[in-house]
Amino acid sequence: MELVDIPSNPVPEGAVAGRALAPDGTRIRYARWPVAVHPGRGTVLLLQGRGEFIEKYFETIVDLRRRGFAVVTFDWRGQGGSDRLLRDGRKGHVRAFEDYVGDLMTVMRTVVLADCPPPYHVLAHSTGGAVALLAAERLRTQIERMVLSAPLVGLHGSGRVAQSAALVLDRIGFRRSYLPGGGATLVTSQPFEQNVVTSDRDRYCRATEIIEHEPALGTGSPTIGWAAAAIRACRLFETRHFAMRVPMPVLFVLAGADAVVSNVAAERLAARVKTIVTVRVPGARHELLMERDPFRDQFLAAFDAFVLDARGGGAARG
């Protein structure tokens, strides 16, 4: 699938799109953009959240290129323009988050290291943040710094009983079923007034327009299997030994009014891992990069301070 271009969301100039082949044969749709401002500052690998797609981040890609970065992003398996994993392609499904890590490592090897200038940084949202943390140890010699927007370290309002029920349903064969109460309705097709991820009507409606133009990019509710995989990843973050598996500097930018992921879980992890620092944007909803400008600008300021201003703008380790 080529990149979708609509008047309200044009493809940024210089895009190169393609497919990377994961070790298990899954085709991962990616896109990359060269440095637009010289001297360049390296490359940002942009990792999306669940149910998202490359086109949703065109505005952010433009912002990063104005800062002197080349940009690479891709669709996780099971969503966007990458291969779907089930006959019902609207089901948001994955076997394990390690499969997402495999997608990340595939793109890192075949696209980022092959075609993009160093140094390399990660900017990840939600599920993408969880995957970045899981991959951090393997990326220690490649990634300089990571900025994680509302990372999925714990699920908001999800108690142990509900989590245990999802794990049991996964084990007894319901992993490919939608979560109870979920269905095939596309994530971005719900009315703006019912959404909990952004208070910015224009940016929310822009994502809706993209899906209306190309419904194949859309994803519905997660499956029980996806939820079980997320729970297993979050429980790994709670373990004592995980604190030693994040070697590079990481910034968590938390949305103060997040109703999707747990800020408490993120702050607890940051307290245990000496390489992680946190900043909170009061009043912001989950999708910080899709929020209103007063919130979004705070996120970008935090990114600039952590990456651009590190050691005199070199974004080096420290």
C-alpha positions in Angstrom: 0.0 0.0 0.0 1.3 3.4 -1.0 1.1 6.3 1.4 -2.4 7.9 1.5 -2.4 11.5 0.4 -5.5 13.7 1.1 -5.8 17.6 1.0 -6.0 17.9 4.7 -3.0 15.6 5.3 -0.5 15.7 2.4 2.4 13.3 2.3 5.5 15.3 3.4 8.0 15.8 0.6 10.8 13.3 0.1 9.0 10.2 1.3 10.3 6.7 0.4 7.8 3.9 1.2 8.3 0.2 1.1 7.9 -3.1 2.9 10.3 -4.8 5.2 10.1 -8.6 5.7 10.1 -9.8 9.3 11.7 -13.1 10.1 8.4 -14.9 10.1 7.4 -13.5 6.7 5.1 -10.7 7.9 5.4 -7.7 5.6 5.8 -4.4 7.5 4.9 -1.2 5.8 7.5 1.6 6.4 8.3 5.1 5.2 11.4 7.2 5.6 12.2 10.8 5.0 15.7 12.4 4.5 17.1 15.3 6.5 15.5 18.5 5.2 17.6 21.0 7.2 21.4 21.0 7.3 23.4 20.3 9.2 21.4 17.3 10.1 20.9 16.0 13.6 20.6 12.3 12.9 17.4 10.1 12.6 14.3 9.7 14.7 12.6 6.3 14.6 8.9 7.1 15.3 6.9 4.2 16.9 3.1 4.3 16.8 0.5 3.3 19.2 -2.1 0.5 18.9 -4.4 0.9 15.9 -2.4 3.8 14.4 -0.8 4.2 11.0 1.9 6.1 9.2 -0.3 8.8 7.8 -1.6 9.9 11.2 1.9 11.2 12.0 2.6 13.4 9.0 2.4 16.6 11.1 4.9 15.2 13.6 7.2 14.0 10.8 7.2 17.6 9.5 8.0 18.9 13.0 10.9 16.5 13.3 12.4 17.3 9.9 12.3 21.0 10.7 14.5 20.2 13.6 17.0 18.6 11.3 16.1 14.9 11.7 15.6 12.2 9.1 12.5 10.2 10.1 11.6 6.5 9.8 8.2 5.1 10.9 6.3 2.0 10.2 3.0 0.2 10.9 3.1 -2.6 13.5 2.0 -6.0 12.2 -1.8 -6.3 12.3 -2.6 -2.6 11.7 -2.2 0.2 9.2 -0.8 -1.0 5.9 1.2 -3.9 7.3 0.0 -7.5 7.0 -3.1 -8.3 9.1 -2.8 -11.4 11.3 -6.4 -12.7 11.3 -9.1 -13.3 8.7 -11.0 -10.4 10.2 -8.5 -7.7 9.6 -10.2 -5.2 11.9 -9.3 -7.2 14.9 -6.3 -5.6 16.7 -4.3 -8.7 17.4 -0.8 -9.8 18.2 0.6 -13.1 19.6 3.1 -11.4 21.9 4.8 -8.0 22.2 8.0 -9.8 21.3 6.6 -10.0 17.8 6.4 -6.2 17.8 10.0 -6.1 19.0 10.8 -8.3 16.0 9.2 -5.7 13.7 11.2 -2.9 15.3 14.5 -4.8 14.9 13.7 -5.7 11.3 13.1 -2.0 10.4 16.1 -0.9 12.4 18.4 -3.3 10.5 17.0 -3.0 7.0 15.9 0.6 6.9 17.4 2.8 9.7 20.9 1.4 9.8 21.0 0.8 6.0 19.7 4.2 4.8 19.6 6.8 7.5 22.2 9.0 9.2 23.3 8.6 12.8 22.9 9.3 15.7 19.6 7.5 16.2 16.8 8.3 18.6 13.4 6.8 19.3 10.2 8.8 19.7 7.4 6.4 20.7 3.7 6.6 21.7 1.8 4.3 24.0 2.2 0.7 22.7 5.2 1.9 20.8 6.7 3.0 24.1 6.2 -0.5 25.6 7.9 -2.0 22.6 10.8 0.4 22.9 11.4 -0.5 26.5 11.3 -4.2 25.7 13.8 -3.7 22.9 16.0 -1.2 24.9 18.7 -3.7 25.9 19.1 -5.0 22.3 19.3 -1.4 21.0 21.9 -0.3 23.5 24.7 0.2 20.9 22.4 1.8 18.3 19.9 4.2 20.0 21.2 7.3 21.8 18.0 8.5 23.6 14.3 7.6 23.7 11.3 9.9 24.3 8.2 8.0 25.2 4.8 9.6 24.9 2.2 8.2 27.4 4.0 4.8 27.4 2.0 1.7 27.9 3.6 0.5 31.2 0.3 -0.2 32.8 -3.4 -0.1 31.7 -5.5 2.7 33.2 -8.2 1.3 35.6 -7.4 -2.3 34.9 -7.4 -4.3 38.1 -5.8 -7.6 38.8 -9.1 -9.5 38.5 -9.8 -8.2 35.0 -6.3 -8.9 34.0 -6.4 -12.4 35.3 -9.6 -13.0 33.5 -8.1 -11.9 30.2 -5.1 -14.2 30.7 -7.4 -17.1 31.4 -9.5 -16.5 28.3 -6.4 -16.2 26.3 -5.1 -19.6 27.6 -8.4 -21.5 27.0 -8.7 -20.5 23.3 -10.4 -17.2 23.1 -7.4 -15.2 22.1 -8.7 -14.3 18.7 -12.0 -13.0 20.0 -12.7 -9.3 20.5 -12.4 -8.1 24.1 -15.9 -8.2 25.7 -17.7 -5.0 24.7 -15.4 -4.5 21.7 -16.0 -5.0 18.0 -15.2 -4.1 14.4 -16.1 -0.4 14.7 -12.9 1.4 13.6 -11.1 3.3 16.3 -11.2 6.7 14.6 -14.9 6.4 13.4 -16.4 7.2 16.8 -17.8 10.7 17.3 -15.3 13.2 18.6 -17.4 13.8 21.7 -17.0 10.2 22.8 -13.2 10.0 22.4 -10.9 9.9 25.4 -7.6 10.4 23.5 -7.5 14.1 22.5 -9.3 17.4 23.1 -8.3 18.6 19.6 -11.3 18.3 17.3 -9.4 19.1 14.1 -6.6 16.6 14.6 -9.1 13.9 15.6 -11.2 14.6 12.5 -8.2 14.6 10.3 -7.5 11.0 11.3 -11.1 10.2 10.6 -10.8 11.7 7.1 -7.8 9.5 6.4 -9.7 6.3 7.3 -12.7 7.4 5.4 -10.5 7.8 2.3 -8.7 4.5 2.9 -10.7 2.2 5.3 -8.1 -0.6 4.9 -5.8 1.4 7.3 -8.4 1.2 10.1 -8.4 -1.2 13.1 -11.2 -2.0 15.5 -11.1 -3.1 19.1 -8.2 -5.3 20.4 -8.6 -9.0 20.8 -8.3 -10.9 24.1 -4.9 -12.1 22.8 -3.7 -8.5 22.3 -4.8 -7.6 25.8 -3.1 -10.7 27.3 0.1 -9.8 25.5 -0.1 -6.2 26.8 -0.7 -7.5 30.4 2.3 -9.8 30.2 4.5 -7.0 29.0 3.3 -4.7 31.7 3.9 -7.4 34.4 7.5 -7.8 33.1 8.0 -4.1 33.7 7.1 -4.6 37.3 9.8 -7.2 37.9 13.0 -6.3 39.8 15.4 -7.5 37.1 13.8 -5.3 34.4 15.4 -2.2 36.0 18.7 -3.3 34.5 17.5 -3.6 30.9 17.2 0.1 30.0 20.7 1.3 29.3 20.1 4.5 27.5 18.6 7.8 28.7 14.8 7.7 28.5 12.2 10.5 29.0 8.6 9.6 29.8 6.2 12.4 28.9 2.9 11.6 30.7 -0.5 13.0 29.8 -2.0 14.4 33.0 -5.6 13.4 32.0 -4.7 10.0 30.5 -7.7 7.6 30.6 -5.9 4.8 28.6 -2.6 4.0 30.3 -1.5 4.3 33.9 0.6 7.2 34.9 1.1 5.6 38.3 2.7 2.5 36.7 5.0 4.7 34.6 6.1 6.7 37.6 6.8 3.6 39.6 8.9 2.2 36.8 10.8 5.5 36.4 11.5 5.4 40.2 13.2 2.0 39.8 15.2 2.6 36.6 17.9 5.2 37.0 18.0 6.0 33.3 14.4 7.1 33.1 13.1 10.6 33.9 9.5 11.8 33.7 7.6 15.0 33.0 3.8 15.4 33.1 1.7 17.6 30.9 -1.3 18.6 33.1 -4.7 18.3 31.6 -3.5 16.6 28.4 -5.2 13.5 27.1 -3.5 10.3 26.0 -2.5 11.2 22.4 -0.1 14.0 23.3 1.0 14.5 19.7 -2.6 14.8 18.5 -3.6 17.2 21.3 -4.3 20.9 21.2 -1.3 23.1 20.6 -0.9 24.2 24.3 -0.4 20.6 25.3 1.4 19.4 22.1 3.9 22.3 22.4 4.8 21.2 25.9 5.6 17.8 24.6 7.8 19.1 21.8 9.5 21.4 24.3 10.3 18.4 26.5 11.6 16.5 23.4 13.8 19.4 22.4 15.2 19.8 25.9 16.0 16.1 26.2 17.3 15.4 22.8 18.4 18.6 21.1 19.9 20.3 24.2 21.6 17.2 25.6 25.3 17.9 25.8 25.2 21.0 23.7 22.8 19.8 21.1 24.7 16.5 20.4 22.0 14.3 21.8 24.8 12.1 23.1 24.6 9.5 25.9 24.7 10.8 29.4 
